[in-house]
Amino acid sequence: MNKNNWGFVMIILVSIGIAGISWKVAEHPQSQQETVIKISKDSLYNQYITKLYQAIGLDRTGLEKSVFEKALTGYYNMKYSGLLNDKAILTIADFDQLSSCKRFYIIDLCQKKLILNTWVAHGQNSGGNQTTNFSNEKDSNESSLGFYLTGETYTGKHGRSLKLDGMDEGFNDHARERSIVVHGADYVSQESINQLGRLGRSQGCPAVPANLANQVINTISEHTVLFINNSAQHYQSQFLNEQLAASLILSENSVLAAVMD
């Protein structure tokens, strides 16, 4: 190649290099801005969760903040999807805790209030005092993890009960056909703990104390969120989108929105 051709090639290569650098410089500030916005949103969301967790007094009940965060994220994702009614009620059955602990929480998010904290049973094949096994299959007699939408009430063999719709495919979406419901049971009591060292167990239903069943059902019925948790299990859900939850919280809360601006 003669010198003139070499010179022409070098000019083209240098031009391409300059153009590439210019494009990267122009692109970088936009990417950086998006990253800053995401970090700010995450930070504000975490601050909101911490303050709400403390305001409700959950830090004194045995419920870990990480479990509350998962449940709250699901609540806002389900609200965004238009699945919930106007009651700002979130219910958590925390199967990280032993059955002898009061691991059932009904929370009024609007009033920032813990309405009820009591016992809840798990399935007889899910473990003794500690839950270790979970299933979505009929006749497994195991509890199922995930987010549920509360449905209608009916009167059955356990008295007044509340139907549940499992919202997580592969984890709890067979709840209806398995007849997984909230109901009262005599074996969910201090007497059972005294006799057995744990609660009695259900066939997979989140059974609550018999004397509190009506209060529980009246409070959480008709399209509110129930989240059954066990952090040791492999579990994933479409409703655990924190960015979506953070965006909805920011849009509803003018104080946080002002900080974001």
N, C-alpha and C positions, 0 to 999 in steps of 0.2 A: 504494500500500500504506500503511495507517495506521500510526501509531507503535507500537501494540501488536503488530501483525504483524511489523514490523521488529525489534522487541525479541526476539520469539520466535525469528526466524531467526538473529539474532546469537548467542543462547544455544545453539542447536543447533550452529552453526559452531564456536564456542569449545569446546563439549563434544567435538566430533569431533576438533578439533586437539589437545586435551589427551590424548584416548584414543590418538591416533596417536603422540604423543610418548612416552607411557607404554609403548606396544607396542615402539617402536624402542629405548627404553632397556632394556627387559627382554630384547630379542632380541640386542642388541649384545654383552653379555658372553659369551654362548654362542658366537657367531660368532668372537669374538676368541680364546676358549679353543681352539676347533677349529684356528684359524690357528696358534696357539702350538704346539700338539701336532704339527701338520704340519711346522712349521719345525724343531722339536726332532728329529723323526724323520729329516728330511732331513739335518740336521746330523750326527746320530749315524751315519747311513748313510755319509755322506761321510768321516767320521772312520774308520769301520771299513774302508772301501775303501782309504784312504790308508795305514793301518797295515798292512793285509794286503799291499798292493802293495809296501811297503818291506820287510816281514818276509820275503817270498818272494824279494826281491832283483830284482824286475822293473824297478826304476828303473835298473838297470845293464845291461839287455839290449837296449834299443832299443824296447821295447814301451811306448807312451804309456799313462798312467794312464786317460785317457778311453776308450781301447779296452778295457782291462781292466775298467773299470766297466760298459761295455755287455755284455761277455761274462759278467761275474759276475751282472748283473741278469737276463740270460736264463737263466743256470744256476738261479737261485733261483725264477724264474717257472716253469721246466720242472719243477723239483723239487716245487713247490707243486701242479702239475697231475698229479703222480703218474707222470711219464714216466721217471724215472731209477731206476737201481739203487742199491745201497748204497755204491758206490765214489764218493768225493767228487772225481771227476776232471773237470777243465775243460781243453779243448784249444782253442787259438786259432791260426788262420792269418791273420796280419796283412798283408793285401795293400796297406796303406799303404806298406810297406817294399818295397825293390827285391828281386828274386828272388835276387840275389847276397848278400843278408843272411840270417842265420839268423832267420827270421820265423815259425817254427812252435814253439809252446809247449805242453807238457803239464804241467799244474799239479795237484798234490795239495793240495786246499784244506784238508783235515783236518790234514795234517802241515805245512801252510804251506811247501811245498817245490816247487821247479821240478825236475821229474823229467827233462825232456829239452828242449833248445833246439837246433833243427836247421833245415835247409833244407826248403822245400816248393815244388813247382812249381805254376804256374797254367796255364790253357788257352792253346793256341797262338794263338787269335784274341782273347785278352784283352789282348795287348800284348807288348812285348819284355821288357826288364828291369823295366819299370814296368807295372802293370796299369791299364788305362783302360776296358776294355769287359767287361760281364757280361751273361749271358743265362740264361734258364730253359728255352730251347728245345732240342729234340733236334737233333743234328747241327750245333749252333752252334760246337762246339769252344771254348766260352768257359766260364770259371768262373762259379759262381753264389754270390751273397752269402747270408748269413744263418745261422740256427741249424739244426744237423743233430742227429739222434739216431743214434748208431752202432748198427749192427745185427749181423748174423751174418757169420761168416767163410766163405770158400770158396776154392778153388784154381782160378785161371783162367790166361789168357795171360800175366799179369804175376806169376804165382806166387800165393802166399797173399795174399788181399785182404780188405777189410772193406767191407761194404755200408753205405750211408748212406740215411737217410730225411730229406728236406728238410722242415722244419717251417713254413716261411714261404710262404704262398700267394702265387703270382705272382712269387716270387723264386727259390725252389729246390725247390718241391714236385714237380718232374718228375725229381728225382734218380734215382729207381729206374728209370724208363723210359729215362733217358739213360745208365744204368749208371755213374753217378758214384760212385766208390769210393776208398778209401784203398789204395794199393798202392806197392810199391817200384819204383824205376826207376834205371838206371845213369846217366841224364842229370841226375839230381839229385846233383851231386857237385862237389867243388872242381875236378876236371879239366874239367868242362863250363864252369865259370866262367872258368878259365884260357884255354880255347880260344875261347869265345863272348863272354866278358864278362858272361855271365848263365847261369842254368840252362837246360837244355832245357825243353820245354813239353809238356804233356799234351793230351788231348782234352777237358779240363775237370775232370779228377780232381785232387784234392790229393795228388800223388805225392810220396813221401818217399825218402830215400836207401835204396838196395837193402839195404845192410848193417844198416839200422836198422828195416826194415819189420816184422819179427817182434816186436821190442820195442814198437814203436808200436802194432801191432794188438793184442797181448796186453794192453797197458795200457789202451787206450781202448775196447775192444770191449764189446758187450752193454749198450746203453742208457746211454751217457755223452754229454756235450755237446761238439760241435765247432762253433765259431763262425768263419765266414769273414768278414773285415772289409775294407771299403774306405770310408773316411770321406768321400771326395769324391763318392760316389754317393748318389742319392736312395734311401733305404732306410728302411722302417718295419716294425715287428713287434709282434705282440700280446704278445711275451715281454719287451718293454722297459718294463714297468710297475715303476717304481722304488718306488712306495709299497707294492706287494705284496712286492717283494724285501726292503725295509726291515722290514716287519712280520714276515716269516719269520725274518730274521736276529735281530731283537729277541726273538722267541719262543724261539729256540734258544740265545741268549747271555744268561745270567743277569746278567752284569756290565752289559751295555748295558740290559737290562730294568730293573735296579735304578736306573740313572741316569735312565731315562725316568720311573720312579715318583717 
